[in-house]
Amino acid sequence: MSIKMQRIDPYRVRIPRQGEMKTDGMIFASEELLEKGEGAAGQVANVACLPGIVGDSMAMPDVHWGYGFPIGGVAAFDPARGGVISPGGVGYDINCGVRLHATELLADDVLGLLPEVLKNIYNAIPSGVGSRRNDLGCSSKDLKGALLKGAGWAVQKGMADDEDLKYIESRGVLPADMSECSSRALERAKGQIGTLGSGNHFIEIGKVAQIGDSVAAEAFGLFEGQLTVMLHSGSRGFGYQICDDNIRVMIRAARKYGIDLPDRQLCCAPVESPEGERYLASMGAAANFAFANRQIMGHEIGEVMERVMRVGPKDLGYRLVYDVCHNIAKIEPHIVDGKSVELCVHRKGAVRALHAGDKRLPPEYREVGQPVLVPGDLGTCSYVLVGLPKAAELTFSSCCHGAGRVLSRKKALKGSRGRSLFDELSAKGITVQAASRRTLAEEMPEAYKDVTAVFDVVESLGIAKKVAKLVPLAVIKG
């Protein structure tokens, strides 16, 4: 159907309830960003047709076309009112997420060492399609630990301590049940813990170029000129298989429960159904795999930096600022009509953004709010934001997760012909290692929206505010 839309203000577009929609849609985007999210409005409207939805069907300013739900989509469902859970609302790379590490070093003091640091990280952490390793997570015992304990498993492996867990969303573990994971999924998981993967996954050594909020920056331990490390990865082939397995189940479940789907890719089941509970249990296992995966890679990056830079742990001061997931569905308390209600919140290409005072935050961050990590493309900048109270009111405490694609990988490949992206980035002072030239072409800067324009929307709406701006110095692309 033709989607009717109404622009409310420069940063919000409402899709009024129409057709089979059970609620309104809301896209948080400027006119320019909305044009670059082609086709996403229809997906926002489709999500609004699902049973038990509470509040608006939403999309963040980095929105673009996705499987079922748009990437950048946020939707909450009330299990008590037949609310559903949908694999398309989480995505194939379950708990794809970002973590930020800070150091005590000034970036300008170690610029000459970064190419060697990058080369050693690239050699230590496998990247690219199908990348594997044999030293971690291959035994049945290791795999069980990672899938059930998440980042806590890394503590047992000597690659994390309890202090790290405080700075990971949900302390790095969700409820999970291995028995709900197929043998094919478990087989794909073997050998992939501690690997970066492909596509838009990256490891980026950067520099704090600007501080926006000095109080929050001090709480997060960030300062101008500081050397940082940002890591983006997820649940690899394991999460993909979990999603694929459950899509087939959910297509049958939708028929079983009489759910009229506007799009087959929105297949779903009631949260409080056997199918819904099984998906949550297997999705939790994939999320835990991703938490463990990022924790181990983050730990290994710190070890490489110590060795290559010839500094001790105290001088390097390498520590985790925060780790957020942006492809997830979680049961969370939210205020609806003045009452606290447990909702199943889908965030697909969106991150949680808790405001100051929330008890789920570590004590050190409780007075300022949750770090929100928003990476840009590999040639420009990224942002560290902090959640604000307006996010709880407008978006079920959610925020954008990055710049958002504007070019498909195929179009990016075509647009990069005849160019030397390695040389172009080098001219900007950015060292790059990539699994292939094709990977770099698919992820070229022009393939993404302007992350600053995305940030301007959430700041203008009061969803989050800037704590720090980071610029890239050395990047590994999967």
Secondary structure, DSSP 8 states (H G I E B T S, - for coil): -----EEEETTEEEE---TT-SS-EEEE--HHHHHHSTTHHHHHHHHTTSTTEEEEEEEEEEEE--SSS-EEEEEEE-GGGT-EE-GGGT-SSTT-EEEEEEEEEEGGGSGGGHHHHHHHHHHHS--STT---SSSS-SHHHHHHHHHHTHHHHHHTTS--HHHHTTBGGGG-----GGGS-HHHHHHHTT-TT---STT-EEEEEEEEEES-HHHHHHHT--TTEEEEEEEE--HHHHHHHHHHHHHHHHHHHHHTT---SSGGG--EETTSHHHHHHHHHHHHHHHHHHHHHHHHHHHHHHHHHHHHT--HHHH--EEEEEEESEEEEEEEEEETTEEEEEEEEEESEEE--BTT-TTS-TTTTTTB-EEEE---TTS-EEEEEE-HHHHHHSSSEEE-S--BSS-HHHHHHHTTT--HHHHHHHTT-EEEES-HHHHHHT-GGGB--HHHHHHHHHHTTSEEEEEEEEEEEEEE-
